[in-house]
Amino acid sequence: MRSIIIALLIVAPIYLYAQDSSYNISSYLKGGEKAPNTHYIGEAWLSSIFQNDAELGYNITKATFKANSTLDWHKHSSVQVLIIVDGEAYYQERGKEPTILKQGDVIKCKKDTEHWHSSTKLKDVTYLALYGGATPTIWTEVLTREYYDKVAVKLKNNPRL
C-alpha cells in the first residue's frame, strides 16, 4: 500500500503538469457578433477566429448570413479563400458568371479581384474566410437587391453556370 501511495505522489504532479491549460484555444462554432449593416443587405454575424499578426500573416473570420442576404462588391489586398462549412452561397467575380457554393466547397479568389458572395435566396450560409493584408476588405460598389434577385433566378434555373 505504501508503494502505491508513493507512486501516486510521483505520478500525480506529472499528470497535472501534462494537463497544462496555457493553450490559447478558440472555436469557430461560436455565434459571433451581429455585423453592422454597412456593406450588405440582410442579417449577418461575424466571428474573428484569428487576427493578422507578424507570426500568422493572415486573418480567419467566420461569417454567417441568413437566407436572402448579400455582401457588396469588394476586393482584398491578398488572396482570399472561402470554405463553406454549412448551407449554400452565391459567389461571383467581376466579369464572370455567378455560381452556387455548397457545404464542403472551397474557393480561392485572387488578390485584388473584385467579387461578392452571399447566402442563397432560400438557405443560410456559414463560411470561413482566410485573407491577409493590413486593409482586409476594400469595398467597391453596392450590390443592389435587383441584381441579387436576378442572380437568384438565373442560378435557380442553372445552379452550376
Residue pairs with C-beta under 8 A, 6 or more apart in sequence:
26 49
26 50
28 47
28 49
28 60
28 62
28 85
28 128
30 47
30 62
31 45
31 47
31 64
32 45
32 46
32 47
32 62
32 63
32 64
33 45
33 46
33 47
34 43
34 44
34 45
35 44
35 45
35 46
35 63
39 71
39 72
39 74
39 137
39 139
40 65
40 69
40 70
40 71
40 72
40 118
41 69
41 70
41 143
41 145
41 148
42 65
42 66
42 68
42 69
42 70
42 118
42 119
43 65
43 66
43 69
44 63
44 64
44 65
44 66
44 69
45 63
45 64
46 61
46 62
46 63
47 61
47 62
47 63
48 59
48 60
48 61
49 60
49 61
49 62
49 128
50 56
50 58
50 59
50 60
51 59
52 58
52 59
52 132
52 133
52 134
52 136
57 132
58 78
58 130
58 131
58 132
59 129
59 130
59 131
59 132
59 136
60 128
60 129
60 130
61 128
61 129
61 131
62 85
62 126
62 127
62 128
62 129
63 126
63 127
63 129
64 124
64 125
64 126
65 71
65 89
65 118
65 119
65 124
65 125
65 126
66 119
66 124
67 119
67 120
67 121
67 122
67 123
67 124
68 119
68 121
68 122
69 118
69 119
70 90
70 116
70 118
70 119
70 143
70 148
71 116
71 117
71 118
71 143
72 116
72 139
72 140
72 141
72 142
72 143
73 94
73 114
73 115
73 116
73 139
73 140
73 141
73 142
73 143
74 114
74 115
74 116
74 137
74 138
74 139
74 140
75 112
75 113
75 114
75 115
75 137
75 138
75 140
76 109
76 111
76 112
76 131
76 132
76 133
76 136
76 137
76 138
77 111
77 112
77 132
77 133
77 134
77 135
77 136
77 138
78 111
78 131
78 132
78 133
79 108
79 109
79 110
79 111
79 131
79 132
80 108
80 109
80 129
80 130
80 131
81 106
81 107
81 108
81 109
81 129
81 130
81 131
82 89
82 91
82 101
82 106
82 107
82 109
82 117
82 127
82 128
82 129
83 105
83 106
83 127
83 128
83 130
84 101
84 102
84 103
84 104
84 105
84 106
84 125
84 126
84 127
85 103
85 126
85 127
85 128
86 103
86 124
86 125
86 126
87 103
87 119
87 120
87 123
87 124
87 125
87 126
88 100
88 101
88 102
88 103
88 119
88 120
88 123
88 125
89 100
89 101
89 102
89 117
89 118
89 119
89 120
89 125
89 127
90 98
90 99
90 100
90 101
90 116
90 117
90 118
90 119
90 120
90 148
90 151
90 152
90 155
91 98
91 99
91 100
91 101
91 107
91 115
91 116
91 117
92 98
92 99
92 115
92 116
92 117
92 151
93 109
93 113
93 114
93 115
94 113
94 114
94 115
97 161
98 151
98 154
98 155
98 161
99 155
99 159
99 160
99 161
100 120
100 155
100 159
100 160
101 107
101 117
101 125
101 127
109 115
114 140
114 141
116 143
117 127
118 125
118 143
118 148
119 125
120 152
120 155
121 149
121 152
121 156
154 161
155 161
